[in-house]
Amino acid sequence: MMLTGEHFLQEGLITPAQLQLAEEKQRELGGNESIAKILVALGFISEKDRVKSLGKVWGVSFIDVNEIVPQPEAIGLLSPQLAKRFKSLPLERHQNRLIVAMANPLDIFVIDEIRLTTGLEIEPLIAIEDDLSTAITTFYRQENEVKDMVAGMMEQFDGGLSIEVKKEEEETDDSTDDAPIIRLANLVITQAVMDKASDIHIEPLKDGVRVRYRIDGVLLEGMHLPKKVLAPLTSRFKIIANMDIAEKRVPQDNRISMSISGKEFDFRVSTLPMVHGEKIVMRVLDKGGINVGLSKLGFLEYNLELLEDMCSKSYGIILVTGPTGSGKSTTLYSILNKINTGDNNIITIEDPVEYELSGINQCGVNVRAGMTFAAGLRAMLRQDPDVIMVGEMRDNETATIAMEAALTGHLVLSTLHTNDASSAPTRLMDMEVEPFLIASSLIGILAQRLVRVVCPNCKESYTAPKETLLRYGFPVPDEVGDENGDITLFKGTGCDKCKGTGYKGRTGIHELMDVNEEIKDAILRREAGHTIQQLAIKNGMRTLQMDAVSKILMGTTSVEEVLRVIYA
């Protein structure tokens, strides 16, 4: 079936006047050119619009190959020659099914050839031909680079070279940037940046080296490398992180700063001796990615307004609680960005300083030099601060100084490791902080978690009995559900854009407790956490579970994801 001008008119991509001009142009050309290509030539629609519409008519999904990274094992199923000849790029393998981006997904001869070559059932997607050609060249070159790098290193080993000595000698020579080990190390890092990974894991196994990336909080396999690559690859990362490459028996840590595609990144590098060699973990810190507004962190309107009101106070403490990796630092930095108006003095003490914020004075903890949280906090109070951010309340001394600072006219932000907001006062009392200090200084406590967002590209709805959620312990409101007691939920089926996981990106779920007079009195009476929670709920607090249910019903996340993060 061919595309007509009416298709684009119905999609709202063109106006009747534009269609009329295109039809006149088609008549001038003798009717030999399709109306779709004429609309593209006239600039009324883009090539992407044309191919998308063609896919709809043919019943084939569109894929933008500029926005995806194919699985290495999928690319290896088709040779570069066949990929170019067929104008087809393998994207993902799911058991006996191979997803392939094609310029012409209706070409049954090409589909049959790929099926015979790979031995898999083919699921074709339509893509822009020029983009496809570029992607085929790029990804097959990258795949070959890994093979060439490994092969080059194997030759060096066979020649009896000591890679570590060679790297030390060559480090001062800029001409060695094309050495296989350097290109392999760069590829490991750039792949993490492309996939928006938060961590890189290079793991020594008995028979090889596994590289994994933490994407949206979950570890996914990236590549497998030969065992002989481990020593030179480890040495390379140690060299650029200014570590001791001769020391393999004790852990080391440092950081790397580099620019990738014009963006500044920091990598916190940590090594740990394991049974089969040293494991390397690198935390990826995107310096530009921390400038996130509070409105983009997933707050529901009620919680966002309440938090912004707390941030406008001139004194008191706001605590952000949750386990490691729950986004506490991002929330604190977002609050700092909001209140950084240029007419106040904001000072932070962190361990370590992960992101550098413009216009904010930041200092790091250095225990060996005597710069602890408590010592730094005392010094900061002599620097005429308006706002203080303490990376973490770890001990009685730090917490007490911070609370006394809040009582003397400073707004203090900090983090605490508790499971929910109502447990924070109890935790502080366990640290032997006086209840009157806690009650007098606290103005708000935010507990949060990060959950994965259902992929918008493969999102689909389904109905489930309301009792299913109630059985899991979800606090589902009475008014939710149809007359049969069913509710609509959402999940991702898995596609190329989300690497088959069904999720793309993460958002926060929050529990924000306003420390009012009633809760202050409960703290002074040393009430238990569950009693404080009941008081907070009575005063309008939405618990983590309530916030999660709202986001499940909105289609933001799934039941399974919330169970994994909160109830696991």
C-alpha positions as CSV (number, residue, x, y, z in Angstrom):
1,M,0.0,0.0,0.0
2,M,1.3,3.4,-1.0
3,L,1.2,6.6,1.1
4,T,-1.3,9.3,-0.1
5,G,-1.5,12.9,0.9
6,E,-4.6,12.1,3.0
7,H,-2.5,10.0,5.4
8,F,-0.4,13.0,6.3
9,L,-3.5,15.2,6.5
10,Q,-5.2,12.9,8.9
11,E,-2.0,12.7,11.1
12,G,-2.1,16.5,11.3
13,L,1.4,16.8,9.7
14,I,0.3,19.0,6.8
15,T,-2.4,21.5,6.0
16,P,-4.8,21.2,3.0
17,A,-3.0,24.1,1.4
18,Q,0.3,22.3,1.7
19,L,-1.2,19.2,0.2
20,Q,-2.5,21.2,-2.7
21,L,0.9,22.6,-3.4
22,A,2.5,19.2,-3.3
23,E,-0.1,17.7,-5.7
24,E,0.6,20.6,-8.1
25,K,4.3,19.8,-7.9
26,Q,3.6,16.2,-8.5
27,R,1.7,17.0,-11.7
28,E,4.6,19.2,-12.9
29,L,6.9,16.2,-12.5
30,G,4.6,14.1,-14.6
31,G,3.3,12.0,-11.7
32,N,6.6,10.0,-11.5
33,E,7.4,11.0,-7.9
34,S,5.5,9.9,-4.8
35,I,3.5,12.5,-2.9
36,A,5.3,11.6,0.3
37,K,8.8,12.3,-1.2
38,I,7.5,15.6,-2.7
39,L,6.2,16.7,0.8
40,V,9.7,15.9,2.2
41,A,11.4,17.8,-0.6
42,L,9.2,20.9,0.0
43,G,10.0,20.8,3.7
44,F,6.4,20.2,4.8
45,I,7.3,17.0,6.6
46,S,10.5,15.4,7.7
47,E,11.9,12.1,6.4
48,K,11.2,10.7,9.8
49,D,7.5,11.6,9.4
50,R,7.4,9.9,6.1
51,V,9.0,6.7,7.3
52,K,6.9,6.6,10.5
53,S,3.7,7.0,8.4
54,L,4.8,4.3,6.0
55,G,5.3,2.0,9.0
56,K,1.8,2.7,10.2
57,V,0.3,1.9,6.8
58,W,2.4,-1.3,6.6
59,G,1.7,-2.3,10.2
60,V,5.4,-2.2,11.2
61,S,6.8,-0.3,14.2
62,F,9.2,2.6,13.5
63,I,12.7,2.7,15.2
64,D,15.0,5.6,15.4
65,V,18.5,4.0,15.1
66,N,20.1,7.2,16.3
67,E,18.6,6.6,19.8
68,I,19.6,3.0,20.4
69,V,22.6,0.8,21.0
70,P,22.3,-2.7,19.6
71,Q,23.3,-5.7,21.7
72,P,26.8,-6.8,20.7
73,E,25.7,-10.5,20.5
74,A,22.9,-9.4,18.0
75,I,25.3,-7.5,15.8
76,G,27.6,-10.6,15.6
77,L,24.8,-12.7,14.1
78,L,25.0,-10.9,10.8
79,S,28.2,-10.1,8.9
80,P,28.9,-6.4,8.0
81,Q,28.7,-7.3,4.3
82,L,25.2,-8.9,4.6
83,A,24.0,-6.0,6.9
84,K,25.0,-3.5,4.2
85,R,23.6,-5.6,1.4
86,F,20.3,-6.2,3.1
87,K,20.2,-2.6,4.6
88,S,19.4,-4.3,7.9
89,L,20.8,-3.9,11.4
90,P,20.2,-6.6,14.1
91,L,19.2,-4.9,17.4
92,E,18.3,-7.5,20.0
93,R,18.0,-11.2,20.4
94,H,15.2,-12.7,22.6
95,Q,15.6,-16.5,22.7
96,N,14.7,-17.6,19.2
97,R,13.6,-14.2,18.0
98,L,15.8,-11.5,16.4
99,I,14.7,-7.8,16.2
100,V,16.0,-6.2,13.0
101,A,15.8,-2.6,11.8
102,M,15.3,-2.5,8.0
103,A,14.9,0.0,5.3
104,N,12.2,-2.2,3.7
105,P,10.6,-4.5,6.2
106,L,8.2,-5.9,3.6
107,D,11.1,-7.5,1.6
108,I,10.3,-11.1,2.4
109,F,13.3,-12.3,0.4
110,V,15.7,-10.3,2.7
111,I,13.8,-11.5,5.8
112,D,14.1,-15.1,4.6
113,E,17.9,-14.7,4.0
114,I,18.4,-13.3,7.5
115,R,16.3,-16.1,9.0
116,L,18.4,-18.7,7.2
117,T,21.7,-17.0,8.1
118,T,20.9,-16.6,11.8
119,G,18.6,-19.6,12.4
120,L,16.2,-17.2,14.2
121,E,12.7,-15.9,13.6
122,I,12.8,-12.3,12.4
123,E,10.8,-9.3,13.8
124,P,11.3,-6.4,11.4
125,L,11.1,-2.7,12.3
126,I,11.2,0.2,9.8
127,A,14.0,2.8,10.0
128,I,15.2,5.7,7.9
129,E,17.6,4.3,5.2
130,D,20.3,7.0,5.5
131,D,20.3,6.7,9.3
132,L,20.5,2.9,9.0
133,S,23.5,3.0,6.7
134,T,25.3,5.3,9.1
135,A,24.4,3.0,12.1
136,I,25.6,-0.1,10.3
137,T,28.9,1.5,9.6
138,T,29.3,2.8,13.2
139,F,28.3,-0.3,15.1
140,Y,30.1,-2.8,13.0
141,R,33.2,-0.7,13.1
142,Q,32.9,-0.6,16.9
143,E,32.4,-4.3,17.1
144,N,35.5,-4.9,14.9
145,E,37.4,-2.4,17.1
146,V,36.9,-4.6,20.2
147,K,38.1,-7.7,18.2
148,D,41.1,-5.8,16.8
149,M,42.0,-4.4,20.3
150,V,41.9,-7.9,21.8
151,A,43.8,-9.4,18.9
152,G,46.4,-6.6,19.2
153,M,46.9,-7.3,22.9
154,M,47.1,-11.0,22.3
155,E,50.0,-10.4,19.8
156,Q,51.7,-8.2,22.4
157,F,51.4,-11.0,25.0
158,D,52.7,-13.6,22.4
159,G,55.7,-11.3,21.8
160,G,56.5,-11.5,25.5
161,L,55.9,-7.8,26.2
162,S,55.1,-6.7,29.8
163,I,52.1,-4.4,29.3
164,E,52.3,-2.7,32.6
165,V,56.0,-1.7,32.0
166,K,55.2,-0.7,28.4
167,K,52.3,1.5,29.6
168,E,54.4,3.3,32.1
169,E,57.0,4.0,29.5
170,E,54.5,5.2,27.0
171,E,52.4,7.3,29.3
172,T,54.4,10.4,28.5
173,D,54.0,9.9,24.8
174,D,50.8,11.2,23.3
175,S,51.3,9.1,20.2
176,T,50.2,6.0,22.0
177,D,46.5,6.9,22.1
178,D,45.8,4.3,19.4
179,A,47.3,1.5,21.4
180,P,44.7,-1.4,21.6
181,I,44.5,-1.3,25.5
182,I,43.8,2.5,25.5
183,R,41.1,2.2,22.9
184,L,39.5,-0.7,24.8
185,A,39.5,1.3,28.0
186,N,38.0,4.3,26.2
187,L,35.3,2.1,24.7
188,V,34.3,0.7,28.1
189,I,33.9,4.3,29.4
190,T,32.1,5.7,26.3
191,Q,29.7,2.8,26.2
192,A,28.7,3.6,29.8
193,V,28.1,7.3,28.9
194,M,26.0,6.3,25.8
195,D,23.9,3.9,27.9
196,K,23.5,6.5,30.7
197,A,24.9,4.0,33.2
198,S,25.5,5.1,36.8
199,D,28.3,2.5,37.4
200,I,30.8,0.4,35.5
201,H,31.8,-3.0,36.9
202,I,34.9,-4.8,35.5
203,E,34.8,-8.2,37.1
204,P,37.5,-10.9,36.9
205,L,36.1,-14.4,36.4
206,K,37.8,-17.8,36.3
207,D,37.8,-17.9,32.5
208,G,37.4,-14.3,31.4
209,V,36.5,-10.7,32.2
210,R,32.9,-9.5,32.5
211,V,32.0,-5.8,32.0
212,R,28.6,-4.8,33.4
213,Y,26.8,-1.5,33.5
214,R,24.3,-0.4,36.1
215,I,21.5,1.2,34.1
216,D,18.4,2.6,36.0
217,G,19.6,0.8,39.1
218,V,19.9,-2.7,37.6
219,L,23.1,-4.3,36.4
220,L,23.1,-5.4,32.7
221,E,25.8,-7.2,30.9
222,G,27.9,-5.2,28.5
223,M,30.7,-7.4,27.1
224,H,32.9,-10.4,27.8
225,L,36.6,-10.2,27.3
226,P,39.5,-12.7,27.4
227,K,41.2,-13.3,30.7
228,K,44.5,-12.0,29.5
229,V,43.0,-8.5,29.0
230,L,42.4,-8.1,32.8
231,A,46.0,-7.1,33.8
232,P,46.6,-4.5,31.1
233,L,43.1,-3.1,31.4
234,T,43.3,-2.8,35.2
235,S,46.8,-1.1,34.8
236,R,45.4,1.4,32.3
237,F,42.6,2.5,34.6
238,K,45.0,2.7,37.5
239,I,47.4,4.9,35.5
240,I,44.7,7.4,34.5
241,A,43.3,7.4,38.1
242,N,46.8,8.1,39.5
243,M,46.9,4.8,41.5
244,D,49.8,2.5,42.3
245,I,49.8,-0.1,39.5
246,A,52.3,-2.3,41.4
247,E,50.0,-2.7,44.4
248,K,47.5,-5.5,43.8
249,R,46.9,-6.7,47.3
250,V,45.0,-3.8,48.9
251,P,42.0,-1.7,47.8
252,Q,42.6,1.7,46.2
253,D,40.4,4.5,45.1
254,N,40.7,7.8,43.2
255,R,38.9,9.7,40.5
256,I,39.2,10.4,36.7
257,S,38.0,13.6,35.0
258,M,37.5,13.7,31.3
259,S,35.4,15.3,28.5
260,I,33.3,13.0,26.3
261,S,31.5,14.5,23.3
262,G,32.0,18.0,24.8
263,K,30.4,17.0,28.2
264,E,32.4,16.9,31.5
265,F,32.4,13.6,33.4
266,D,34.0,12.4,36.6
267,F,34.6,8.7,37.3
268,R,35.1,7.6,40.9
269,V,37.4,4.5,40.6
270,S,37.6,1.8,43.2
271,T,39.7,-1.4,43.0
272,L,39.2,-4.5,45.2
273,P,41.4,-7.6,45.2
274,M,39.3,-10.7,44.4
275,V,40.0,-14.4,44.0
276,H,40.7,-14.2,40.2
277,G,42.2,-10.7,40.1
278,E,41.3,-7.1,40.9
279,K,37.7,-5.9,40.4
280,I,37.2,-2.3,39.3
281,V,34.0,-0.3,39.9
282,M,33.6,3.2,38.5
283,R,30.8,5.5,39.5
284,V,29.9,7.7,36.5
285,L,29.2,11.4,37.6
286,D,27.8,13.6,34.8
287,K,28.6,17.1,35.9
288,G,25.9,18.6,33.8
289,G,23.3,16.0,34.8
290,I,22.9,17.1,38.4
291,N,21.2,20.4,37.6
292,V,17.8,18.9,37.9
293,G,14.9,21.0,39.1
294,L,12.7,19.8,42.0
295,S,9.8,19.6,39.6
296,K,11.6,16.9,37.5
297,L,12.2,14.5,40.4
298,G,8.8,12.9,40.4
299,F,7.2,14.8,43.3
300,L,3.4,14.8,43.3
301,E,1.9,18.3,43.5
302,Y,1.1,18.2,47.2
303,N,4.6,17.1,48.2
304,L,6.3,19.5,45.8
305,E,4.4,22.5,47.3
306,L,5.2,21.4,50.8
307,L,8.9,20.9,50.1
308,E,9.2,24.3,48.4
309,D,7.5,25.9,51.4
310,M,10.1,24.2,53.7
311,C,13.0,25.4,51.5
312,S,11.8,29.0,51.8
313,K,12.3,28.9,55.6
314,S,15.3,30.9,56.9
315,Y,16.2,28.4,59.6
316,G,15.7,24.8,60.7
317,I,16.8,21.4,59.4
318,I,15.4,19.4,56.4
319,L,16.5,15.8,56.4
320,V,16.5,13.5,53.4
321,T,16.5,9.8,54.3
322,G,16.7,6.5,52.4
323,P,19.2,3.7,51.6
324,T,22.3,4.2,49.4
325,G,21.4,4.8,45.8
326,S,17.9,6.3,46.5
327,G,18.8,9.7,45.0
328,K,19.3,11.7,48.2
329,S,22.3,13.6,46.9
330,T,20.3,14.6,43.7
331,T,17.4,15.9,45.8
332,L,19.8,17.9,48.1
333,Y,21.6,19.4,45.1
334,S,18.2,20.3,43.5
335,I,17.2,22.1,46.7
336,L,20.5,23.9,46.7
337,N,20.1,25.0,43.1
338,K,16.6,26.3,43.9
339,I,17.7,28.4,46.9
340,N,20.9,29.6,45.3
341,T,19.7,33.0,44.4
342,G,23.1,34.7,44.6
343,D,22.3,36.9,47.6
344,N,23.0,34.2,50.2
345,N,26.1,32.3,51.4
346,I,25.7,28.5,50.9
347,I,28.4,26.2,52.2
348,T,28.5,22.4,51.9
349,I,30.7,19.7,53.5
350,E,30.6,16.3,51.7
351,D,32.4,13.0,51.6
352,P,33.4,13.2,48.8
353,V,32.3,16.3,46.7
354,E,30.7,14.4,43.9
355,Y,29.4,17.4,41.8
356,E,30.7,20.9,41.7
357,L,27.9,23.5,41.8
358,S,28.3,27.0,40.4
359,G,28.0,29.7,43.1
360,I,28.2,27.3,46.0
361,N,31.1,26.9,48.4
362,Q,31.9,23.2,48.7
363,C,34.5,21.4,50.9
364,G,35.3,17.7,51.3
365,V,36.0,15.5,54.3
366,N,39.6,14.5,54.9
367,V,39.8,12.4,58.0
368,R,43.6,12.0,57.8
369,A,44.0,15.7,57.9
370,G,41.5,16.1,60.7
371,M,38.8,17.5,58.4
372,T,35.8,15.5,59.7
373,F,32.1,16.4,59.3
374,A,32.1,17.9,62.8
375,A,35.4,19.8,62.4
376,G,34.3,21.2,59.0
377,L,30.9,22.1,60.4
378,R,32.4,24.1,63.2
379,A,34.7,26.0,60.8
380,M,31.8,26.6,58.4
381,L,29.8,28.4,61.2
382,R,32.6,31.0,61.4
383,Q,32.2,31.7,57.6
384,D,28.9,33.6,58.0
385,P,26.7,31.0,56.2
386,D,23.0,31.4,55.4
387,V,22.5,27.8,54.2
388,I,24.6,24.7,55.3
389,M,24.5,21.3,53.7
390,V,26.1,18.4,55.6
391,G,26.6,15.3,53.4
392,E,25.5,12.9,56.2
393,M,24.7,12.9,59.9
394,R,27.0,10.0,61.0
395,D,27.5,10.7,64.7
396,N,26.3,12.6,67.8
397,E,28.8,15.4,67.5
398,T,27.9,16.2,63.8
399,A,24.1,16.0,64.5
400,T,24.3,18.1,67.6
401,I,26.3,20.9,65.9
402,A,24.0,20.9,62.9
403,M,20.9,21.2,65.1
404,E,22.5,24.0,67.2
405,A,23.3,25.8,63.9
406,A,19.7,25.5,62.8
407,L,18.5,27.0,66.1
408,T,20.9,30.0,65.6
409,G,19.4,31.1,62.3
410,H,20.7,28.8,59.6
411,L,18.9,26.6,57.2
412,V,20.6,23.1,57.4
413,L,20.2,20.3,54.8
414,S,21.5,16.8,55.5
415,T,20.9,13.1,55.0
416,L,20.3,10.2,57.3
417,H,20.0,6.4,56.7
418,T,16.5,5.4,57.8
419,N,13.8,3.4,56.0
420,D,11.1,6.1,56.3
421,A,10.6,9.6,57.5
422,S,9.0,8.8,60.9
423,S,12.1,6.7,61.9
424,A,14.5,9.7,61.6
425,P,13.8,11.2,65.1
426,T,14.2,7.8,66.7
427,R,17.5,7.3,64.8
428,L,18.8,10.6,66.1
429,M,17.8,9.7,69.6
430,D,19.8,6.5,69.2
431,M,22.7,8.7,68.4
432,E,22.2,10.3,71.8
433,V,21.0,13.6,70.4
434,E,18.8,15.4,72.9
435,P,15.0,15.2,72.1
436,F,14.5,18.9,72.7
437,L,17.2,19.7,70.1
438,I,15.5,17.4,67.5
439,A,12.0,18.8,68.2
440,S,13.2,22.4,68.1
441,S,15.3,22.2,64.9
442,L,13.5,19.8,62.6
443,I,11.1,21.4,60.0
444,G,10.7,18.5,57.6
445,I,11.9,14.9,56.8
446,L,11.8,13.5,53.3
447,A,12.1,9.7,52.7
448,Q,12.5,8.6,49.2
449,R,13.3,5.7,46.8
450,L,14.0,5.4,43.1
451,V,11.8,3.2,40.9
452,R,12.2,2.5,37.2
453,V,9.7,4.2,34.8
454,V,7.7,2.0,32.4
455,C,9.2,2.5,28.9
456,P,6.8,4.8,27.0
457,N,7.7,3.0,23.7
458,C,6.5,-0.4,24.7
459,K,4.0,0.5,27.4
460,E,0.7,-1.4,27.5
461,S,-2.2,-1.5,29.8
462,Y,-3.9,-4.5,31.4
463,T,-6.6,-5.0,34.0
464,A,-6.2,-6.8,37.3
465,P,-8.4,-7.4,40.4
466,K,-8.1,-4.7,43.0
467,E,-7.7,-7.5,45.6
468,T,-4.3,-8.4,43.9
469,L,-2.8,-5.0,45.1
470,L,-4.5,-5.3,48.5
471,R,-3.0,-8.7,49.0
472,Y,0.5,-7.3,48.4
473,G,-0.2,-4.7,51.1
474,F,-0.7,-1.7,48.7
475,P,-3.0,1.0,50.3
476,V,-5.4,1.3,47.4
477,P,-8.0,4.0,47.9
478,D,-11.6,2.8,48.1
479,E,-12.8,4.9,45.1
480,V,-10.3,3.2,42.7
481,G,-11.6,0.5,40.5
482,D,-14.6,-0.2,38.3
483,E,-17.9,-1.9,39.2
484,N,-16.3,-5.3,38.9
485,G,-13.5,-4.4,41.2
486,D,-10.9,-4.3,38.4
487,I,-8.2,-1.6,38.0
488,T,-6.1,-0.6,35.0
489,L,-2.3,-1.2,35.4
490,F,0.6,-0.7,33.1
491,K,3.8,-2.6,32.1
492,G,6.5,-2.5,29.4
493,T,6.7,-5.5,27.1
494,G,10.4,-4.8,26.3
495,C,11.7,-3.2,23.1
496,D,15.0,-2.0,21.6
497,K,14.8,1.4,23.3
498,C,14.7,-0.1,26.8
499,K,17.1,-3.0,26.0
500,G,14.2,-5.5,26.5
501,T,13.7,-4.5,30.2
502,G,10.4,-2.7,29.8
503,Y,11.7,0.3,31.7
504,K,13.4,3.5,30.7
505,G,14.7,6.0,33.2
506,R,13.9,6.4,36.9
507,T,11.7,8.6,39.1
508,G,11.3,9.2,42.8
509,I,8.6,8.1,45.2
510,H,8.4,10.2,48.3
511,E,7.2,10.5,51.9
512,L,7.4,14.0,53.2
513,M,6.7,14.6,56.9
514,D,5.9,18.2,58.1
515,V,7.2,18.4,61.6
516,N,4.4,20.3,63.2
517,E,3.7,21.0,66.9
518,E,1.9,17.7,67.5
519,I,4.9,15.7,66.1
520,K,7.3,17.9,68.1
521,D,5.5,17.0,71.3
522,A,5.7,13.3,70.3
523,I,9.5,13.6,69.8
524,L,9.8,15.3,73.2
525,R,7.9,12.3,74.8
526,R,10.4,10.0,73.0
527,E,7.5,8.3,71.1
528,A,8.2,5.3,68.9
529,G,8.5,5.7,65.1
530,H,5.2,4.0,64.3
531,T,3.4,6.4,66.7
532,I,4.9,9.4,65.0
533,Q,4.0,7.9,61.6
534,Q,0.3,7.6,62.6
535,L,0.3,11.3,63.8
536,A,1.9,12.4,60.5
537,I,-0.7,10.4,58.4
538,K,-3.5,11.9,60.4
539,N,-2.0,15.3,59.5
540,G,-2.0,14.5,55.8
541,M,1.4,12.8,55.1
542,R,1.4,10.4,52.2
543,T,3.6,7.4,53.0
544,L,6.0,5.8,50.5
545,Q,3.4,3.1,49.8
546,M,0.7,5.6,49.1
547,D,2.9,7.6,46.8
548,A,3.9,4.4,45.0
549,V,0.3,3.4,44.5
550,S,-0.5,6.8,42.9
551,K,2.4,6.3,40.4
552,I,1.3,2.7,39.6
553,L,-2.2,3.9,38.8
554,M,-0.9,6.8,36.8
555,G,1.1,4.3,34.7
556,T,4.5,5.8,35.7
557,T,5.8,2.5,37.1
558,S,4.7,-1.1,37.6
559,V,3.6,-3.2,40.5
560,E,6.6,-5.5,40.1
561,E,9.0,-2.6,40.3
562,V,7.5,-1.2,43.5
563,L,7.5,-4.6,45.1
564,R,11.3,-4.9,44.2
565,V,12.2,-1.5,45.6
566,I,9.9,-1.1,48.7
567,Y,8.6,-4.5,49.7
568,A,11.7,-6.6,48.9
